[in-house]
Every structure is written in structure tokens, then in C-alpha cells.
Amino acid sequence: MEVCALAILPPSVDYTDKDFDALRARLIALVRSVFPDWSDFSVATFGNVLLEMYAFVGDVVTFYLDAQARESRLVTATQRKNVIALARMLGYRLHGARAATAEVLFTLARTPTANVTIPAGTVVRTQEVTEPVRFQLLADVLIPAGADPPSAVGVVENSQTHSQLFDARGLAGLDIILDRTPYLDGSAAVSAANGTYVEEESLLGSGPNDRHFLVLVDQNDRATVRFGNGTSGAPPSGTISATYKTGGGAGGNVEAGSLVVIEGVFNDAHGRPVQVAVTNPEPASGGSDRQSVASAKLLAPESLRTLTRTVTREDFEVNARRVPGVARALMLTSNEDSTVAENSGVLYVIPQGGGLPTAALKQAVLEQVTVVYPSTLTFQASVQNPVYRTVNVEARIYLRQGAAKATVRERVKQNLAAMFRVSELDGTPNPLVDFGFNIKDADGNPVGEIAWSDVFNVIRDTDGVRKIGDRQGDLKLNSLPADIRLGIKEFPVLGTVTLIDGDTGGLL
């Protein structure tokens, strides 16, 4: 009786060829090495059906194996649910969207003869019919009788409040899922028959009688409220009441005068109907989208450097960037800037999208670096607006044949705007620009600058541009054909862009 041994695969096999076609080719080669008389590999043969079935199964299996390997590491994971889980292992939590707020002015058509109360929860919105941006009033607004002018100011938020009831059923380690999305971080208010519960980051430090809960938000921004098991946190009893908010996002940062529609019917204290108008004199601010996967993969490892406190200069920057809505941060002490007093520091904060941070954002950053992650008691930290250095660009360019002037002009401006933007589209810092202090020479000394050659390359590489003029002054930054030196606290921003048609000498 003869025993047929399979041939050993050659040492030159490429184990990265794991798709269907590669596996099928390898299987055919293996079959031919064992059964040299088998030459019919046409589609219709039963042997080929079996062969292709194994190739297909191998393709699927290797896909899942690769996915498991990729998604098990923070640096290579691509799925949000896996990044959330891996970051949680490091003690880092991805933040969700933040809701924009605005001050609105309520005005009556005529002077009221009795008090008029506009209740909390009243909806004001933009005037679009299909997809208006909706805000809710956070607290009652009173317009007293005889008020002249008959108006009052209230604060609205780009959110919606929901309430749900659940049966505790006497279970330990109970999880309840909140129906509405996207959940706004920190908005849950939970109570049960045995009292009011308080949200914590973890239940590990909770005792058996502590009424604590934690909130886990998944990749779809749906929140799960988790209670204790009787050892770490007290289980709830009876009926559980959960009130929470949904909404938020950068879309809530509407312009001044956008909130002009108020929903509902209003009466004065005597039940007489009144006519109410609304507007927002200032733009809404503070809205930001949920944290991107790319941003979390960058900040989660950084969080291990700070742990529970803010001590070093870099700690202040890392913890500041963990605040939703903060894009860049720079901390300077007397060691870096002689104008800063001893034993104190100035934290410069740039919000997402650039511009100046709101007072609320600066206060949130200050609380983050002094309370949430406490700094040393004797150290005085302050949060200030960033110091921007405007960069005006003037260039003489020659167009390629057939290129439209208006199209090329817009492309150049878009490419320059991309070069100077604060953050990339995925939420990570734009590596092309930074504070002057962070740009160092070979010896580690700050040499912050915007290189003339970098701007030259951006314009030259724009589709439709044939070349930039070769005379001195054909490309100028702030009126000079030279690099721009940045102070240690300065951050560059794009100013005016003036483009001259090299062929005609007129403006492009």
C-alpha cells in the first residue's frame, strides 16, 4: 500500500497573499504537486468547486484574523467601538459632542399688565423648515408686569431633555440602556426608590452603601447606565428614573440673529395670551462634535503621562487638550518666558476651528488643570487667549494653459487655508503649524518660523498653477520675501491672500 505525502511548500511562499485569488493559485499549485495528472481546473468541474470553496473560506478566515490582530491594538484599530474599549483600558474616555449655548432676547409685542413667564424647556430654533437647529431654554425667564421695554434675556442650549423609567428588579450590577441618541456627556440625573445617585468615572472606589453609577457610551453615542453590585456601589431598588440630554455638535454654533422662531403658546399670569418674539444678539458658541478616533488614539497614550495630577509644564498642555473643544494648548512658565512671574504659568488655549476661546471654555480648562487633575497648591495657573501672528501672502503666479482664473484662485486659497488650519479634518493637530516655542532647532532651542519655501511649495503645487514668478518679491509674506519668525507664544494664522496674474499683471 502506497502512502501519498503532500509536498512541502517552497520557502519562498508569500504569506501576505491571503485573498481568494492568491489562495486559489496556491491550492492549484499544491494539487498539481501531488496529483500531476489532474489538469482540468475549469469552472464547471466538481474538483474546482471544492478548491474554490476552500479558497473562499480561507479568504474569509484570514480577513477576520487580520481584523482581530489590527483591532486589538490602539495604534492600528479603526473601528470606534474597539478604540473606545482599548482607551478605557488606559483609563481614558472618549468625549461625546458638546452642546452650543446662546443668550437669547425674548420680547413681548406690548407692555404686559401681568407677569409673563417663559418656562424652561421652551424650544427656540432657526427658521429652516426641513432641518432647523433647535435649542431649549435652560431656566424660566420672567418678564415682569409693566416692564419697559418688555423683554428679558435667557440662556438656551442646543439639546433636548428626555426622561425614562425602569424597574430595578432587585438586580445587582444592573445596566439600563437609554433610548435616545446622541447622549450628552454628564447630563444624566438618576434616582431610585432608595435615593438619588451620583455619576462617577469608576465604581472601583465605591463602597457597598454608595449610591453611584457610571455611564458607558458606545460607538453609536448610545449611553448605558451601570449600577453597583452591592460591594462596589449600592444597587438601586424600586423604580429608576433617568433624565438626560441628547444633541450637541458643531452645527449648533449658529450665527447671531439665527434663532428667530419660538415654539408654543404663552399667557401672562392672568391667563391672557401674549405674543413673544425671540432672537440671539450674539452667535451661539461652545458646540463641538464627538471626539474622533484619530484624536483619541493620540490623546489616550498621552493621558498615561499625567495620571491623576497636573505637575509638569507638559501635563498642563496634555490635560488642557483633553477638554472637549480644545484643539491646541501651550504652557509657559518663567523658565521659558521671562515675563511670567515665578511659581506661576500661563496656559494659552486654541479652540477647535481657531479663533478665541469662550469664557466658558477657558473656565473649563482652568478647572481641568487645577481641580479635576489638581496642580501643586502653591503654583498659580491662568488660562489666556492665544497670541496669533497673522501671515499675509502676496504672490505672482502664472497659470497653465486652459486654467480658469477664478478656479485656480480658489484652489490656492483653499490650499493655503489647509496649511494654516489649526487641526486636521480628523481632529488631530495640523503638523504644518505650531506655537513658536514648539519649533526647535537641532540644539532644542525655539526657532519658531513660517518658512517662505513652505508657502512657495503650497502655491506652486496647486492644480492649474504653472509656476511662481522668479523675480525677488514675486512671493512675499507680510510684504517681505523672507521667512516669518514667530515669538515663543505666537501661533500663525492666514491673513489676506493677494494673487497677481503673471501674464497680465492684474489681480487674479
C-alpha positions in Angstrom: 0.0 0.0 0.0 1.5 3.3 -1.1 1.2 6.4 1.2 0.8 9.7 -0.6 2.6 12.6 1.2 1.8 16.2 0.5 4.7 18.2 -0.9 6.3 20.7 1.4 5.5 24.3 0.4 8.5 26.1 -1.0 10.3 28.5 1.4 9.5 31.4 -1.0 5.8 31.4 -0.1 4.4 34.9 0.4 2.2 34.6 3.5 0.7 38.1 2.8 -1.1 36.7 -0.2 -4.3 35.7 1.6 -7.1 36.8 -0.7 -9.3 34.5 -2.7 -7.2 34.6 -6.0 -3.9 34.1 -4.2 -5.2 31.2 -2.1 -6.8 29.5 -5.2 -3.5 29.8 -7.1 -1.6 28.2 -4.2 -4.1 25.4 -3.9 -3.8 24.7 -7.6 0.0 24.5 -7.3 -0.3 22.2 -4.3 -2.8 19.9 -6.0 -0.5 19.7 -9.1 2.5 18.8 -7.0 0.6 15.8 -5.5 -1.6 14.9 -8.5 0.3 15.8 -11.6 -2.3 14.2 -13.9 -5.0 16.5 -12.6 -5.1 19.2 -15.2 -8.8 20.1 -15.5 -9.4 23.2 -13.4 -12.3 24.6 -15.4 -15.1 26.3 -13.6 -17.6 23.6 -14.2 -15.7 20.6 -12.7 -16.6 19.4 -9.2 -12.9 19.4 -8.1 -12.7 23.1 -9.0 -15.8 23.8 -7.0 -14.3 22.2 -3.9 -11.0 24.0 -4.5 -12.7 27.4 -4.8 -14.8 26.7 -1.8 -11.7 26.2 0.3 -10.1 29.3 -1.2 -13.3 31.3 -0.3 -13.3 30.0 3.3 -9.6 30.8 3.6 -10.2 34.3 2.3 -12.9 34.9 5.0 -11.0 33.4 7.8 -7.8 35.3 7.1 -9.8 38.5 6.8 -11.2 38.0 10.3 -7.8 37.0 11.6 -6.2 40.2 10.2 -9.1 42.3 11.6 -8.7 40.8 15.1 -4.9 41.5 15.0 -5.5 45.0 13.8 -8.3 45.9 16.1 -6.6 44.6 19.2 -4.0 47.4 19.2 -4.8 51.1 19.8 -2.3 52.3 17.1 -3.9 50.2 14.4 -7.5 50.0 15.4 -10.0 51.6 13.0 -13.4 50.8 14.5 -14.7 53.2 17.0 -16.1 50.6 19.4 -12.6 49.0 19.6 -10.9 52.3 20.2 -13.4 53.0 23.0 -12.6 49.7 24.7 -8.9 50.0 24.3 -8.8 53.5 25.5 -10.9 52.5 28.6 -8.2 50.0 29.5 -5.8 53.0 29.8 -8.3 54.9 31.9 -9.2 57.2 29.0 -12.8 58.0 28.0 -13.6 59.5 24.6 -15.8 62.6 24.9 -19.0 63.0 23.0 -20.5 66.0 21.4 -20.9 69.2 23.4 -23.9 71.4 23.1 -23.7 75.0 22.0 -25.3 77.7 24.1 -26.5 81.2 23.4 -28.1 84.1 25.1 -31.5 85.0 23.5 -33.6 88.0 23.9 -37.4 87.5 24.5 -39.5 90.5 23.6 -43.3 91.0 24.0 -45.3 92.8 21.4 -46.6 95.2 24.1 -46.1 96.1 27.8 -47.6 93.3 29.9 -50.2 94.1 32.6 -49.2 90.9 34.5 -46.1 88.8 34.8 -45.2 86.7 31.8 -43.1 83.5 32.4 -41.4 81.7 29.6 -40.8 78.2 31.1 -37.7 76.2 31.0 -37.7 73.7 28.1 -39.2 76.1 25.7 -37.9 75.5 22.2 -36.4 78.2 20.0 -35.0 77.4 16.6 -33.7 78.6 13.3 -36.2 79.4 10.6 -35.4 76.4 8.3 -38.4 74.2 7.8 -36.8 70.9 7.0 -33.8 70.7 9.4 -33.9 73.6 11.8 -31.3 73.8 14.6 -33.2 73.5 17.9 -32.4 74.9 21.3 -34.1 74.6 24.6 -34.4 77.2 27.4 -32.4 76.1 30.4 -34.3 78.1 33.1 -37.5 80.1 33.4 -37.4 83.6 32.1 -39.7 86.2 33.8 -40.8 89.5 32.1 -42.5 91.4 35.0 -45.7 93.4 34.7 -45.1 96.9 33.4 -41.6 96.2 32.1 -40.5 98.8 29.6 -39.0 97.6 27.3 -41.0 94.4 27.7 -38.0 92.0 27.3 -35.7 89.6 29.2 -32.7 87.5 28.4 -32.4 83.8 28.8 -29.8 81.1 28.0 -30.7 78.3 25.5 -28.8 75.1 24.7 -28.6 73.0 21.6 -30.1 69.9 23.3 -33.2 68.0 24.1 -34.2 66.6 27.5 -35.6 63.1 27.9 -36.9 61.0 30.8 -37.2 57.2 31.2 -38.4 54.9 33.9 -37.0 51.4 34.6 -37.7 48.6 37.1 -34.7 47.8 39.2 -36.0 44.3 39.9 -33.5 44.0 42.8 -30.7 43.1 40.5 -27.0 43.7 41.3 -24.8 45.1 38.6 -27.8 46.4 36.7 -27.3 48.0 33.3 -30.1 50.2 31.8 -29.9 51.5 28.2 -31.0 55.0 27.4 -33.1 55.0 24.2 -32.3 58.4 22.7 -29.0 59.4 21.0 -26.6 61.2 20.8 -26.1 61.3 24.5 -24.6 64.4 26.0 -21.8 63.6 28.5 -22.6 64.4 32.1 -26.3 65.1 31.6 -27.7 62.0 33.3 -29.7 62.6 36.5 -30.6 59.3 38.1 -32.7 58.4 41.2 -34.4 55.3 42.6 -36.6 54.3 45.5 -33.5 54.2 47.7 -32.4 57.7 46.9 -30.5 59.9 44.4 -27.5 58.5 42.6 -24.3 60.4 41.6 -22.2 59.7 38.5 -18.6 58.6 38.9 -15.8 57.7 36.5 -15.5 54.3 38.0 -17.1 52.1 40.7 -13.8 50.7 41.9 -13.7 53.2 44.8 -17.3 52.9 45.7 -18.5 51.3 48.9 -21.5 49.0 49.4 -23.7 51.9 50.5 -22.5 54.5 48.0 -25.3 55.4 45.5 -23.1 55.8 42.5 -23.5 55.0 38.8 -21.3 55.2 35.7 -22.2 55.9 32.1 -20.7 53.9 29.2 -21.2 55.4 25.7 -20.9 53.1 22.7 -19.8 53.8 19.1 -23.3 54.9 18.2 -23.4 57.5 21.1 -25.9 55.4 23.0 -25.5 55.5 26.7 -25.7 52.6 29.2 -26.1 53.4 32.9 -24.4 50.9 35.1 -25.0 50.5 38.9 -23.1 48.8 41.6 -23.2 45.1 42.7 -23.6 45.6 46.4 -19.8 45.5 47.0 -18.7 48.3 44.7 -21.7 50.7 44.8 -25.2 50.2 46.1 -27.7 48.5 43.7 -30.9 50.6 43.0 -34.3 49.5 44.3 -37.9 50.1 43.1 -38.4 52.3 40.1 -35.4 54.0 38.5 -35.9 57.5 37.0 -33.3 58.7 34.5 -33.3 62.2 33.0 -30.7 63.0 30.3 -30.0 65.2 27.3 -29.2 64.5 23.7 -28.0 66.7 20.9 -24.9 68.9 20.6 -22.3 69.2 17.8 -20.6 72.0 16.0 -23.7 72.6 13.9 -25.2 74.3 17.0 -22.8 77.3 16.6 -25.3 79.3 14.7 -24.8 82.9 13.7 -26.2 85.9 15.5 -29.8 86.6 14.6 -30.4 82.9 13.6 -32.7 81.9 16.4 -35.9 83.7 15.5 -38.7 81.0 15.9 -40.2 80.2 19.3 -42.5 77.2 19.7 -45.5 77.2 21.9 -48.3 79.5 23.1 -47.7 81.8 26.0 -50.0 83.6 28.5 -49.5 86.1 31.3 -50.2 85.3 35.0 -53.9 86.1 34.4 -54.2 83.7 31.5 -54.3 86.3 28.8 -52.4 85.3 25.6 -49.2 87.3 24.8 -47.1 87.5 21.6 -43.4 86.7 22.1 -40.6 87.3 19.7 -37.0 85.9 20.1 -33.6 86.5 18.7 -30.0 85.8 19.6 -27.9 89.1 19.5 -24.6 87.1 19.7 -23.6 83.9 17.9 -24.0 80.6 19.7 -20.8 79.0 20.9 -19.3 76.0 22.7 -20.7 73.4 20.3 -18.3 70.7 19.2 -18.6 67.3 17.6 -17.7 64.0 19.3 -14.1 63.1 19.6 -12.7 61.5 16.5 -10.9 58.1 16.5 -7.7 59.7 15.4 -7.8 62.2 18.2 -8.4 59.5 20.8 -5.5 57.4 19.5 -3.3 60.4 20.0 -4.5 61.6 23.4 -5.2 58.2 25.1 -1.5 57.3 25.4 -0.7 60.9 26.4 -3.1 60.5 29.4 -0.8 58.0 31.0 1.8 60.7 31.4 -0.5 62.8 33.6 -2.4 60.1 35.6 -4.3 62.0 38.3 -2.4 65.3 38.6 -1.0 68.3 36.7 2.6 68.9 37.7 4.9 69.5 34.8 4.6 72.0 32.0 3.6 69.3 29.6 1.0 68.0 32.0 -0.9 71.3 31.7 -0.9 71.0 27.9 -2.0 67.3 27.8 -4.8 67.9 30.3 -6.0 71.0 28.5 -6.2 69.2 25.2 -8.4 66.6 26.9 -11.2 69.2 27.4 -13.8 68.9 24.6 -13.4 71.9 22.2 -9.7 72.5 22.8 -7.5 72.0 19.7 -4.1 73.2 20.8 -2.5 74.3 24.1 0.8 75.9 25.2 2.0 76.3 28.8 4.8 78.8 29.5 6.4 79.4 32.9 9.2 81.7 34.0 11.7 79.1 32.7 10.5 79.6 29.1 9.2 83.2 29.3 10.9 85.8 31.5 7.7 87.9 31.6 5.9 85.2 33.5 6.1 85.5 37.3 7.9 82.9 39.4 5.9 79.9 40.5 3.2 80.6 38.0 2.3 79.8 34.4 0.2 81.0 31.5 -1.8 78.4 29.5 -2.6 79.6 26.0 -5.6 77.7 24.6 -6.8 77.5 20.9 -10.4 76.2 20.4 -11.4 73.8 17.7 -11.6 75.7 14.4 -9.4 78.5 15.7 -10.4 81.9 16.9 -10.6 82.9 20.6 -11.9 80.6 23.3 -15.1 81.5 25.1 -15.0 82.4 28.8 -16.8 79.1 29.5 -14.1 77.1 27.7 -11.3 78.9 29.5 -13.0 78.2 32.8 -13.4 74.5 31.9 -9.7 74.3 31.1 -8.7 76.0 34.3 -10.9 73.6 36.3 -9.5 70.7 34.4 -5.8 71.5 35.3 -6.5 72.7 38.9 -9.4 70.6 40.2 -10.1 67.5 38.0 -6.3 67.0 37.7 -5.0 69.1 40.6 -1.8 71.1 40.3 0.5 71.9 43.2 -1.1 74.2 45.8 1.5 77.0 45.5 1.5 77.2 41.7 -0.7 79.8 40.1 -2.0 78.9 36.7 -4.0 81.2 34.4 -5.7 80.4 31.1 -5.5 83.1 28.4 -6.4 83.7 24.8 -3.8 82.6 22.2 -1.5 85.2 20.6 -1.9 85.0 16.9 0.6 86.1 14.2 -1.2 87.0 11.0 0.5 85.9 7.8 -0.5 87.8 4.7 0.5 86.2 1.4 1.2 88.0 -1.9 2.2 86.0 -5.0 2.7 86.5 -8.7 1.6 83.3 -10.4 1.4 82.0 -14.0 -1.4 79.8 -15.0 -1.4 76.6 -17.1 -3.0 76.8 -20.5 -6.7 76.5 -20.2 -6.9 77.0 -16.5 -9.7 79.3 -15.2 -8.6 82.2 -13.1 -11.4 82.0 -10.6 -10.9 78.3 -10.1 -7.2 78.5 -9.6 -7.6 81.4 -7.2 -10.0 79.5 -5.0 -7.7 76.4 -5.1 -4.7 78.4 -3.9 -6.7 80.0 -1.1 -8.1 76.6 0.0 -4.6 75.0 0.0 -3.2 77.9 2.0 -6.1 77.7 4.4 -5.4 73.9 4.8 -1.7 74.7 5.5 -2.6 77.1 8.3 -5.6 75.4 9.8 -5.4 74.6 13.5 -6.5 70.9 13.2 -6.7 68.3 10.6 -10.2 67.1 9.5 -9.9 64.1 11.8 -9.3 66.3 14.8 -5.6 65.8 15.2 -3.2 68.8 15.3 -2.0 70.1 12.0 1.7 69.4 11.9 2.4 72.2 9.5 1.8 75.0 12.1 2.6 75.3 15.8 3.4 77.7 18.5 6.8 79.3 18.1 8.0 77.6 21.3 7.4 74.1 19.9 9.5 74.6 16.7 13.1 73.8 17.8 16.5 73.7 16.2 19.0 70.8 16.4 20.0 72.0 19.9 16.5 72.2 21.2 16.2 76.0 21.1 12.9 77.5 20.0 13.2 78.8 16.4 9.5 79.2 15.5 9.0 80.3 12.0 6.8 80.1 8.9 9.2 79.1 6.1 8.9 81.1 2.9 9.7 77.9 1.0 6.8 76.0 2.5 4.3 78.6 1.3 6.0 78.6 -2.1 5.6 74.9 -2.4 1.9 75.0 -1.5 1.1 77.6 -4.1 3.4 76.0 -6.8 1.8 72.6 -6.3 -1.7 73.9 -6.7 -3.5 72.4 -9.7 -3.6 74.9 -12.5 -0.5 76.9 -11.4 2.3 76.6 -14.0 4.9 78.5 -11.9 5.5 81.3 -9.5 7.4 84.4 -10.7 11.2 84.1 -10.4 11.9 87.7 -9.5 12.6 88.8 -6.0 9.3 89.9 -4.4 7.1 87.6 -6.5 6.2 85.8 -3.3 6.0 87.9 -0.1 5.0 87.1 3.4 3.9 90.2 5.3 5.4 92.3 2.5 8.8 90.7 2.6 10.3 87.8 0.5 11.6 86.0 3.7 10.6 83.6 6.4 8.5 84.9 9.3 9.9 84.5 12.7 7.4 83.6 15.5 7.6 84.6 19.1 7.5 81.7 21.5 3.9 82.3 22.4 2.7 83.2 18.8 0.6 80.9 16.6 0.4 81.6 12.9 -2.9 82.2 11.1 -3.6 83.0 7.5 -4.5 86.6 6.7 -5.1 88.1 3.3 -4.1 86.3 0.1 -3.3 88.5 -2.9 -2.7 86.8 -6.2 -1.4 88.6 -9.3 -1.7 87.2 -12.8 1.9 86.9 -14.1 0.8 87.2 -17.7 -1.4 90.3 -17.4 -0.1 91.9 -14.2 -3.7 92.3 -12.9 -5.3 90.7 -9.9 -6.1 87.1 -10.4 
